[in-house]
Amino acid sequence: HSMKEIIERSLALIAHELKLDGIKIVKEIEPNLPNVQCDSKQIQQVLLNLMGNAAEAMADGGILTITVRRSERDGFLDVVISDTGCGISKENLKNIFEPFFTTKQEGKGVGLGLSIAYGIIARHNGSIEVKSRLKKGSSFKVVLPIS
């Protein structure tokens, strides 16, 4: 599947919401990328989750950057979702992919989004990692095998 198409489809679903939240979308997609071997609906679910979390981290607006490029790992693509939001504390970072872990207020989320995303990426023989700095933003890198 074309990663670019999956991203466009995902963005089409939330672009209006992002605009209302004062969030600017920046896409940096390397040309002529090979397709990825994936269940496009599941990968779309992962991207929507990451983009939704990014939007929530930018309560006062900001920039959502989506980068797709050939990975340093041979035979893989990187999809990086970055925000200019509130960031994640070191303490929370180590639990972020745990089921039921959430920093959201009660009733706002059950804390399954990232653990489900993690599971989907693992089943695709890929990986997901996060870098974050408080008050600077977060960046989630999803690495997926190309077909």
N, C-alpha and C positions, 0 to 999 in steps of 0.2 A: 504493500500500500504506500501511496505517496504521503509522506509526513506533512508536506505543505498542505495537501487537501484536508488531512485530518485536522490540522491547526485551523484552517479557514472555516471548516464546519463547526469546530468548537467555538471559535470566536463569533461566528454568526449567531450562536445561541446566547452569548452574553454581552456582545458589543454594546447593545442599547443600555443595559444595566451599568456597564463600565462608564459609558458616557455620562449617564445621570449622576454617577458617583465622582465625576471629575477626574476620571482616570484616562490617561492617554496611552494608546497602544503603539508600541514600536516593534516592528518585525525585522529581524535580521536573518534572512534565510539564504544560505549558500546556494548558488545556482547548480543545476545538474546533479542533484543529490540522488543516490540510488534509493530504491524503495526499501521499506522496512518490512520484516516478516512479522506480522502481527494481526491480532483481532482488532480491527479498526474501531469497533464500538467500545471495546474495553479500554483502548488507549485514549479514545476521546473522553471516556469517563475519568481517567487519570488526569488528563489535561484540564478538564472542566473543574475538577477538584482543586488542582494546584492554582488555576487562575482565580477561582472563587476565593480561596484562602488568601491569595495575594491581594485581591480587591478588599477583603475584610481588614487586612493589615494596613490598608491605606485609607483610613476613615476620612481623611481630609483631602483626598485626591492624591495623584501621583502618577508615576510612569510604570506601566507593565511592559517588560521587554521579553520578547520570545525569540530565542536564538536557535537556529537549527544549523548544524555543521557536521562535517565528518569528524568522528571521534579520534582521539589519540590512540584508542584501542582499535586495532585493525579489524575491519569487518563490522564496525558499529557506527551508529549515528548518535550525536548528542542533541538533546532537546533541553534548552535551559529556560526556565521561567523565573524571571527576576522582578522584584518589586522594590519600591522606594519607601516601604512602610515602616512599621514600628520595630521590626526585627524580633528575634526570638532569643530569650536568655540562654546562656550556656547550660544552665540547670535543665531547662525544658528541652533543649536540643537533643539531649541523649535519650529522651523518652518519646520523641515526636512520632515515631512510627509504631509505637505500642498501641494495641487495641484499647479503646476507651479513654486514652489520654487526650485531654482537651484543655485549652486555656480559655475557651469561650465561656460566657456566662451560662448558668444553668438554663436549660431549655433552648439554647441556641445551637447545640450540636452534641452528638453523642461520642465524638472522638473516634469515629471509625474511618473517616475519609482517607487519611494518610496510611493507615494500616492496610486498608483495602488496596490503595494505590500500590503500596509496597508489594503486596501479594501478587497483584496483576503483573507488575514489572518483573518480579522474580520468576513467575510462570512463563514469561516471554524470554527467559534467559538474559535479562538485562539487569541494570542496577539503578538505584536512585540514591542521590546524596544531597545533602543540604549544607549551605554555608549561610551564616547570618551574623549581622552586627546590630546590636540594639540601636534604635533610632536611625539606622542607616538603610535597613532593608534585608531581604532574604533572597536566596537564589537556590532553586531546586534543579538539579541536573539529572535528567533521565537518559540512560544510555541503552539503546536498543539495537539488536542485531539487524544487519541489512539482509535482504533476501538473496 
